[in-house]
Amino acid sequence: MTISGFAFSTLTVMPGATVTVKNADSAAHTVKVNGTNVDVNVPGGGTATFTAPATAGTYPLTCDFHPAMHGVLTVAG
């Protein structure tokens, strides 16, 4: 998954997959997977990883630092 221009790219993964997030912005962001306990910090220009939910579904994404940022993580089962 890439964060660029204060926007999340779309991503579909398998349940329990390791997701790598690349932040192409200079500002720090978080990736909060709503409905789960995933909330990772991604430094400006940096990367972070998290484990996708184990249950298939569509999960809204938000950034704690920038409330206007929204995206979707799809877990295919």
C-alpha positions, 0 to 999 in steps of 0.5 A: 500500500502507498500513501501519496498526496495524502491519499491511501492506494487501494489494496486487496490482500489475503487474510492475515497477510503482511501489509507493507505501507510506503509513505511517499509524503514528507508528512507522517501518517497513520494507518488505522484499520477501523474495526480492528486494533491496527493503528500504525505510524508511518514516518514521512518518506518511510515504511511500516508493516501490519498484519491484515485482519484474519476475517474477509471483508472491507475495512475503512482506513483513516489517518489519526493525524489527517481526519480527511484521509480515507481509504479501503482495505479489502481482505479477500477470503 
